[in-house]
Amino acid sequence: MVRRLFIAMLLATSMILGGTSPSIAEDGDTSAFRDIAVGKDYRLRVAAALALGRSKSPGARPALEKALRDAHPAVRASAATALGAMGNPAAVPALKAALDTEPAPGLKRQIQAAIERLSRSTSKARFLVSLGKFENRSGVKDAMLGSLLRQHTRSRVAQFADIEIVADGTDVAAAGKSRKLPAFTLDGSVTQLSKRQGADGIGFAAKVEYVIREMPSQTLKGSMIGSAQAVAEARRAKGLRELAQLQSDAVAGAIESALQRAPLALEAASGSSVVPSGR
């Protein structure tokens, strides 16, 4: 059976809004949900996002997270602001994904502010982690493997309540000192990606390795290694798209294999000199 792993990269930006925005219709939440989804005027969608942030309606968070992908930056900005104002920490992974892909420094700062606002009151983090260098060392010529590894890593680590990934460019050592938490940098690489074909079908075998460095000393504290295979029936994997999906699934499985031990590895790294590699 082929392992499937999908990551929704939600984009967000923010900006200072000027001018007059259309008002929300009198029927409240219902019109706001409609306007944020299909309103033709971006100002109407902006007003809807802010209204949903104030309303704290049960379905507001999913609607606002979807609006993070709106074509207009003002709408994405309003969605990020509204998510921060709602105070629901479940929105943090979507905001972090947006932060990871936002190129504008000013917009990144506002998204980061929303993340910090949600994290301060509810954070259960025991470790702070920055994502360092991610690369493809498998020998397979694929320029996307490094970024694929980085994206999947961020998504998987974000699922651990006791690990907080800081925004790119953040001084993780300073943040750790300020919050009295151990700080680490995680580097990752795809070390193996090979095609295989046999009686059970066609597929790929992948291996990934992570190195844990304590900050600010850059001391090596351990590594995590994972491997996985993704296989499909030969008749179902004839096209380039199917093969690319198998390759991605194998890498995603190897990432899961390695990172399932991440909290234990970081706990050991915070109290010992070197952590044995997981295989």
Sequence and secondary structure as in RCSB ss.txt:
>XXXX:A:sequence
MVRRLFIAMLLATSMILGGTSPSIAEDGDTSAFRDIAVGKDYRLRVAAALALGRSKSPGARPALEKALRDAHPAV
RASAATALGAMGNPAAVPALKAALDTEPAPGLKRQIQAAIERLSRSTSKARFLVSLGKFENRSGVKDAMLGSLLR
QHTRSRVAQFADIEIVADGTDVAAAGKSRKLPAFTLDGSVTQLSKRQGADGIGFAAKVEYVIREMPSQTLKGSMI
GSAQAVAEARRAKGLRELAQLQSDAVAGAIESALQRAPLALEAASGSSVVPSGR
>XXXX:A:secstr
                  S      TTTHHHHHHHHHH SSHHHHHHHHHHHHHH  TTHHHHHHHHTT SSHHH
HHHHHHHHHHHT GGGHHHHHHHHHH   HHHHHHHHHHHHHHHHHH   SEEEEEEEEEE SS   TTHHHHHH
HHHHHHHTT TTEEE  TT  HHHHHHHHT  EEEEEEEEEEEEEEEETTEEEEEEEEEEEEEETTTTEEEEEEE
EEEEEEE GGG  SHHHHHHHHHHHHHHHHHHHHTTHHHHHHHHTTSS EEEE 
